[in-house]
């Protein structure tokens, strides 16, 4: 049986990047420790390097004995097609609280123009960041009108 390598990382809170742990270094108690084995990342609920090292060895032993992580079921809402109008409405509702009224109005006008030029469409997954990219590209139209 092939041994699966388990590596211990720390997750930086402001960038969410991962750095390998140095066992000789002291880490603050707010450090988030993460295990990585194969393509799985597992967050640990420990507060120091020693406990994280013990958890790493325990997980390595579990994997050697045949334990395998179970995959989380994917939600069905991500697989359901979304119409362009519904996606734009949800995006506008999401940004309405964080943007100033004039900025929100410019986004709304730009998205309305995009919808009329493209017609009704559906997407297999809701768009996440494309409206902001689209509006940044069309900002010269909004500023000049």
N, C-alpha and C positions, 0 to 999 in steps of 0.2 A: 504494500500500500504506500502510495506517495504521500509524503508529509506536506501539509499545507502551511505556508508561512503566514504568521500573524505578526503584524507590525503595529507599533504604538505611535500615535500622532497626537499633536495638540492642535486644536482649532482656534485660530485667532478670532477674537470676537468682532473686531471692527471690519476685517476684510473677509472673514470666513474661509481663509486659506488654511491649508494644513502644513505643519512642520513636524519633522520627525523628532521624537523625544530624545533628549540626552539624559540618561539615568543619573549622572553625577550632578546635574544642575538642579537647583531648588526652584520650584514653581509656586506661584501664589495659589491660595485655596480656591480662587475663582476660575482657575484653568479648566478648560473643557478637554477631556481626554477622549480619544477616538481610536478604535481598533479597525484595522483594515486586513481583510483576508479575501483573496480572489477579487471579486468586484463588489464586495460588501463593506460598507462603512457602518460601524456600530458605536454609538455614543455611550460612554461609560458614566455611571453615577458615582464617581469617586472623587476625592478631594486632594490626593497626593500621588506622587510618582510611584511609591512603593505599592499602594493598593492597585494602581493601574497596571503595574508589572505583574502582580498576582493575577489580575483579571485576564491579562494577555496570555499567561501560561495556562490558566484554566480553560480559556477558549481554544487554545492550541490542542490541549488534551482532549477536549470535547470533539474537536474536528478529527483528531486521530482515531477516536473511538467510533466515528461514523455519524456524528450529529451533523446535520446540514440545516442552514437557515431556510425558513419558509418565505416564499415571495409574498409580498403584500398584494391583495387583489386590487386591480386597477378600477377606479371609479368609472361608471358608465357615462357620466356627464361629459367627460373629455372626449369620448368617442362619438357623441351625438352631433350631427351637423347643426351649425348655427347660421342663421341668416345674417347677412351683412347689416341690416337695419337693427337687429337685436344686439349684435356685437357692438355697433356704434352707440346704441342707447346705454348699454351696460358700461362702456368705457366712459361716456360722458357723465353718467351718474357717479362713477368712481372718482373722476377728477374734479367734479364740481366743488367738493369741499376743500381741495388743496390748491386750486388755482384762483386767481383774482377774477372778478366778473368779466372784465374786458377780454382777458386771456381765454376764459371759458367760452365766451361768445365767438371769438375768432376760431377756436377749435371746432365749435358747433357749425359755423358757417363753412369751414373748410371740409369737414366731414360730409356735410349736406351736398356740397359741390362734387365731392368724390363719389357719393352714392348716386347722384343723378347721372354722372358720366359713365359709371360702371353698370348701373342697373341692378336688379335683384340678383344676389348670389348667395350661395351657401358655402360654408367652410366646414371641413371635417373636424377641426378643432378651433376653439375661439382664439382670435388673434390676441397677442399679449402686448407687443410694443409697436406694431406697425403704424397705428394711428399717429403716434408722436413723431415717428420718422417721416410720415407723409406730411404732417403739418410743418415740420421743420423745413422740408423741401419746398413747400408752398408758402412759406412765410413772406416772401417778397410780394406775393399777390395780396395778402392781407394787409401788409404795411402800406402798400401804395394805393389802396382803395379808400 
